[in-house]
Amino acid sequence: MMILVLLIYFIYFDKMVFIFQMICTFFLIICHFSCIYLMS
């Protein structure tokens, strides 16, 4: 039972990390283009 819970937790955590990285990358790209737009 405990192993199953840990497995689910690790899979969920892995997905969360992936989603978090995607969001961070998205915001970095937006900031980058905003800076270029403001500078021009």
PyMOL Python script that loads the backbone (N, CA, C, O; Angstrom):
from pymol import cmd

cmd.read_pdbstr("""\
ATOM      1  N   MET A   1       0.836  -1.208   0.000  1.00  0.00           N
ATOM      2  CA  MET A   1       0.000   0.000   0.000  1.00  0.00           C
ATOM      3  C   MET A   1       0.871   1.258   0.000  1.00  0.00           C
ATOM      4  O   MET A   1       0.640   2.186  -0.776  1.00  0.00           O
ATOM      5  N   MET A   2       1.853   1.275   0.863  1.00  0.00           N
ATOM      6  CA  MET A   2       2.742   2.430   0.971  1.00  0.00           C
ATOM      7  C   MET A   2       3.503   2.674  -0.331  1.00  0.00           C
ATOM      8  O   MET A   2       3.693   3.819  -0.742  1.00  0.00           O
ATOM      9  N   ILE A   3       3.932   1.598  -0.970  1.00  0.00           N
ATOM     10  CA  ILE A   3       4.671   1.696  -2.236  1.00  0.00           C
ATOM     11  C   ILE A   3       3.796   2.340  -3.316  1.00  0.00           C
ATOM     12  O   ILE A   3       4.269   3.171  -4.091  1.00  0.00           O
ATOM     13  N   LEU A   4       2.547   1.958  -3.358  1.00  0.00           N
ATOM     14  CA  LEU A   4       1.609   2.527  -4.329  1.00  0.00           C
ATOM     15  C   LEU A   4       1.454   4.037  -4.119  1.00  0.00           C
ATOM     16  O   LEU A   4       1.484   4.810  -5.077  1.00  0.00           O
ATOM     17  N   VAL A   5       1.290   4.440  -2.877  1.00  0.00           N
ATOM     18  CA  VAL A   5       1.170   5.863  -2.532  1.00  0.00           C
ATOM     19  C   VAL A   5       2.435   6.620  -2.957  1.00  0.00           C
ATOM     20  O   VAL A   5       2.350   7.700  -3.541  1.00  0.00           O
ATOM     21  N   LEU A   6       3.597   6.050  -2.662  1.00  0.00           N
ATOM     22  CA  LEU A   6       4.859   6.676  -3.057  1.00  0.00           C
ATOM     23  C   LEU A   6       4.985   6.786  -4.573  1.00  0.00           C
ATOM     24  O   LEU A   6       5.439   7.807  -5.090  1.00  0.00           O
ATOM     25  N   LEU A   7       4.590   5.755  -5.270  1.00  0.00           N
ATOM     26  CA  LEU A   7       4.637   5.746  -6.729  1.00  0.00           C
ATOM     27  C   LEU A   7       3.760   6.857  -7.308  1.00  0.00           C
ATOM     28  O   LEU A   7       4.194   7.611  -8.180  1.00  0.00           O
ATOM     29  N   ILE A   8       2.536   6.950  -6.821  1.00  0.00           N
ATOM     30  CA  ILE A   8       1.608   8.005  -7.248  1.00  0.00           C
ATOM     31  C   ILE A   8       2.194   9.383  -6.921  1.00  0.00           C
ATOM     32  O   ILE A   8       2.140  10.297  -7.744  1.00  0.00           O
ATOM     33  N   TYR A   9       2.746   9.523  -5.729  1.00  0.00           N
ATOM     34  CA  TYR A   9       3.356  10.779  -5.316  1.00  0.00           C
ATOM     35  C   TYR A   9       4.490  11.189  -6.249  1.00  0.00           C
ATOM     36  O   TYR A   9       4.561  12.343  -6.671  1.00  0.00           O
ATOM     37  N   PHE A  10       5.380  10.245  -6.574  1.00  0.00           N
ATOM     38  CA  PHE A  10       6.508  10.557  -7.456  1.00  0.00           C
ATOM     39  C   PHE A  10       6.056  10.915  -8.868  1.00  0.00           C
ATOM     40  O   PHE A  10       6.599  11.838  -9.474  1.00  0.00           O
ATOM     41  N   ILE A  11       5.086  10.206  -9.387  1.00  0.00           N
ATOM     42  CA  ILE A  11       4.546  10.510 -10.721  1.00  0.00           C
ATOM     43  C   ILE A  11       3.915  11.905 -10.715  1.00  0.00           C
ATOM     44  O   ILE A  11       4.152  12.704 -11.621  1.00  0.00           O
ATOM     45  N   TYR A  12       3.117  12.188  -9.693  1.00  0.00           N
ATOM     46  CA  TYR A  12       2.461  13.484  -9.559  1.00  0.00           C
ATOM     47  C   TYR A  12       3.494  14.602  -9.420  1.00  0.00           C
ATOM     48  O   TYR A  12       3.371  15.648 -10.055  1.00  0.00           O
ATOM     49  N   PHE A  13       4.505  14.378  -8.591  1.00  0.00           N
ATOM     50  CA  PHE A  13       5.563  15.359  -8.373  1.00  0.00           C
ATOM     51  C   PHE A  13       6.320  15.636  -9.668  1.00  0.00           C
ATOM     52  O   PHE A  13       6.633  16.785  -9.979  1.00  0.00           O
ATOM     53  N   ASP A  14       6.610  14.579 -10.418  1.00  0.00           N
ATOM     54  CA  ASP A  14       7.300  14.704 -11.700  1.00  0.00           C
ATOM     55  C   ASP A  14       6.494  15.567 -12.671  1.00  0.00           C
ATOM     56  O   ASP A  14       7.049  16.421 -13.361  1.00  0.00           O
ATOM     57  N   LYS A  15       5.188  15.337 -12.717  1.00  0.00           N
ATOM     58  CA  LYS A  15       4.304  16.132 -13.572  1.00  0.00           C
ATOM     59  C   LYS A  15       4.287  17.597 -13.114  1.00  0.00           C
ATOM     60  O   LYS A  15       4.328  18.512 -13.937  1.00  0.00           O
ATOM     61  N   MET A  16       4.227  17.805 -11.818  1.00  0.00           N
ATOM     62  CA  MET A  16       4.222  19.164 -11.272  1.00  0.00           C
ATOM     63  C   MET A  16       5.489  19.913 -11.645  1.00  0.00           C
ATOM     64  O   MET A  16       5.431  21.077 -12.041  1.00  0.00           O
ATOM     65  N   VAL A  17       6.622  19.259 -11.523  1.00  0.00           N
ATOM     66  CA  VAL A  17       7.907  19.867 -11.877  1.00  0.00           C
ATOM     67  C   VAL A  17       7.912  20.233 -13.363  1.00  0.00           C
ATOM     68  O   VAL A  17       8.350  21.321 -13.735  1.00  0.00           O
ATOM     69  N   PHE A  18       7.434  19.339 -14.195  1.00  0.00           N
ATOM     70  CA  PHE A  18       7.369  19.574 -15.639  1.00  0.00           C
ATOM     71  C   PHE A  18       6.483  20.782 -15.963  1.00  0.00           C
ATOM     72  O   PHE A  18       6.871  21.651 -16.744  1.00  0.00           O
ATOM     73  N   ILE A  19       5.301  20.828 -15.363  1.00  0.00           N
ATOM     74  CA  ILE A  19       4.364  21.939 -15.564  1.00  0.00           C
ATOM     75  C   ILE A  19       4.990  23.250 -15.080  1.00  0.00           C
ATOM     76  O   ILE A  19       4.891  24.276 -15.753  1.00  0.00           O
ATOM     77  N   PHE A  20       5.628  23.211 -13.924  1.00  0.00           N
ATOM     78  CA  PHE A  20       6.296  24.387 -13.373  1.00  0.00           C
ATOM     79  C   PHE A  20       7.380  24.900 -14.322  1.00  0.00           C
ATOM     80  O   PHE A  20       7.489  26.106 -14.542  1.00  0.00           O
ATOM     81  N   GLN A  21       8.176  24.000 -14.881  1.00  0.00           N
ATOM     82  CA  GLN A  21       9.221  24.373 -15.841  1.00  0.00           C
ATOM     83  C   GLN A  21       8.612  24.984 -17.098  1.00  0.00           C
ATOM     84  O   GLN A  21       9.133  25.968 -17.624  1.00  0.00           O
ATOM     85  N   MET A  22       7.529  24.416 -17.576  1.00  0.00           N
ATOM     86  CA  MET A  22       6.843  24.947 -18.760  1.00  0.00           C
ATOM     87  C   MET A  22       6.353  26.369 -18.510  1.00  0.00           C
ATOM     88  O   MET A  22       6.529  27.248 -19.354  1.00  0.00           O
ATOM     89  N   ILE A  23       5.740  26.595 -17.353  1.00  0.00           N
ATOM     90  CA  ILE A  23       5.238  27.917 -16.985  1.00  0.00           C
ATOM     91  C   ILE A  23       6.388  28.920 -16.881  1.00  0.00           C
ATOM     92  O   ILE A  23       6.289  30.036 -17.391  1.00  0.00           O
ATOM     93  N   CYS A  24       7.470  28.525 -16.225  1.00  0.00           N
ATOM     94  CA  CYS A  24       8.641  29.396 -16.088  1.00  0.00           C
ATOM     95  C   CYS A  24       9.221  29.753 -17.453  1.00  0.00           C
ATOM     96  O   CYS A  24       9.552  30.912 -17.706  1.00  0.00           O
ATOM     97  N   THR A  25       9.342  28.772 -18.318  1.00  0.00           N
ATOM     98  CA  THR A  25       9.860  29.000 -19.668  1.00  0.00           C
ATOM     99  C   THR A  25       8.951  29.962 -20.427  1.00  0.00           C
ATOM    100  O   THR A  25       9.430  30.873 -21.101  1.00  0.00           O
ATOM    101  N   PHE A  26       7.659  29.761 -20.319  1.00  0.00           N
ATOM    102  CA  PHE A  26       6.670  30.613 -20.968  1.00  0.00           C
ATOM    103  C   PHE A  26       6.811  32.068 -20.504  1.00  0.00           C
ATOM    104  O   PHE A  26       6.821  32.983 -21.328  1.00  0.00           O
ATOM    105  N   PHE A  27       6.920  32.281 -19.201  1.00  0.00           N
ATOM    106  CA  PHE A  27       7.088  33.625 -18.665  1.00  0.00           C
ATOM    107  C   PHE A  27       8.410  34.257 -19.083  1.00  0.00           C
ATOM    108  O   PHE A  27       8.460  35.454 -19.364  1.00  0.00           O
ATOM    109  N   LEU A  28       9.473  33.471 -19.127  1.00  0.00           N
ATOM    110  CA  LEU A  28      10.769  33.982 -19.579  1.00  0.00           C
ATOM    111  C   LEU A  28      10.699  34.445 -21.029  1.00  0.00           C
ATOM    112  O   LEU A  28      11.235  35.500 -21.367  1.00  0.00           O
ATOM    113  N   ILE A  29      10.051  33.677 -21.880  1.00  0.00           N
ATOM    114  CA  ILE A  29       9.883  34.039 -23.291  1.00  0.00           C
ATOM    115  C   ILE A  29       9.074  35.333 -23.411  1.00  0.00           C
ATOM    116  O   ILE A  29       9.444  36.220 -24.181  1.00  0.00           O
ATOM    117  N   ILE A  30       7.996  35.448 -22.673  1.00  0.00           N
ATOM    118  CA  ILE A  30       7.170  36.654 -22.686  1.00  0.00           C
ATOM    119  C   ILE A  30       7.983  37.868 -22.222  1.00  0.00           C
ATOM    120  O   ILE A  30       7.932  38.927 -22.848  1.00  0.00           O
ATOM    121  N   CYS A  31       8.725  37.716 -21.136  1.00  0.00           N
ATOM    122  CA  CYS A  31       9.566  38.809 -20.628  1.00  0.00           C
ATOM    123  C   CYS A  31      10.604  39.217 -21.666  1.00  0.00           C
ATOM    124  O   CYS A  31      10.847  40.405 -21.878  1.00  0.00           O
ATOM    125  N   HIS A  32      11.203  38.241 -22.301  1.00  0.00           N
ATOM    126  CA  HIS A  32      12.218  38.490 -23.323  1.00  0.00           C
ATOM    127  C   HIS A  32      11.641  39.308 -24.481  1.00  0.00           C
ATOM    128  O   HIS A  32      12.234  40.305 -24.892  1.00  0.00           O
ATOM    129  N   PHE A  33      10.496  38.893 -25.005  1.00  0.00           N
ATOM    130  CA  PHE A  33       9.869  39.615 -26.108  1.00  0.00           C
ATOM    131  C   PHE A  33       9.358  40.988 -25.678  1.00  0.00           C
ATOM    132  O   PHE A  33       9.378  41.931 -26.468  1.00  0.00           O
ATOM    133  N   SER A  34       8.905  41.104 -24.446  1.00  0.00           N
ATOM    134  CA  SER A  34       8.466  42.398 -23.921  1.00  0.00           C
ATOM    135  C   SER A  34       9.638  43.374 -23.859  1.00  0.00           C
ATOM    136  O   SER A  34       9.497  44.546 -24.207  1.00  0.00           O
ATOM    137  N   CYS A  35      10.783  42.887 -23.419  1.00  0.00           N
ATOM    138  CA  CYS A  35      11.986  43.722 -23.358  1.00  0.00           C
ATOM    139  C   CYS A  35      12.398  44.174 -24.756  1.00  0.00           C
ATOM    140  O   CYS A  35      12.720  45.346 -24.954  1.00  0.00           O
ATOM    141  N   ILE A  36      12.393  43.281 -25.707  1.00  0.00           N
ATOM    142  CA  ILE A  36      12.743  43.609 -27.093  1.00  0.00           C
ATOM    143  C   ILE A  36      11.760  44.654 -27.636  1.00  0.00           C
ATOM    144  O   ILE A  36      12.165  45.613 -28.293  1.00  0.00           O
ATOM    145  N   TYR A  37      10.499  44.463 -27.362  1.00  0.00           N
ATOM    146  CA  TYR A  37       9.457  45.388 -27.818  1.00  0.00           C
ATOM    147  C   TYR A  37       9.645  46.779 -27.202  1.00  0.00           C
ATOM    148  O   TYR A  37       9.517  47.789 -27.895  1.00  0.00           O
ATOM    149  N   LEU A  38       9.943  46.829 -25.924  1.00  0.00           N
ATOM    150  CA  LEU A  38      10.152  48.103 -25.234  1.00  0.00           C
ATOM    151  C   LEU A  38      11.427  48.810 -25.692  1.00  0.00           C
ATOM    152  O   LEU A  38      11.454  50.037 -25.786  1.00  0.00           O
ATOM    153  N   MET A  39      12.463  48.061 -25.972  1.00  0.00           N
ATOM    154  CA  MET A  39      13.736  48.643 -26.392  1.00  0.00           C
ATOM    155  C   MET A  39      13.668  49.220 -27.805  1.00  0.00           C
ATOM    156  O   MET A  39      14.335  50.211 -28.103  1.00  0.00           O
ATOM    157  N   SER A  40      12.877  48.615 -28.664  1.00  0.00           N
ATOM    158  CA  SER A  40      12.811  49.055 -30.060  1.00  0.00           C
ATOM    159  C   SER A  40      11.979  50.328 -30.245  1.00  0.00           C
ATOM    160  O   SER A  40      11.836  50.814 -31.367  1.00  0.00           O
TER     161      SER A  40
END
""", "prot")
cmd.dss("prot")
cmd.show_as("cartoon", "prot")
cmd.util.cbc("prot")
cmd.orient("prot")
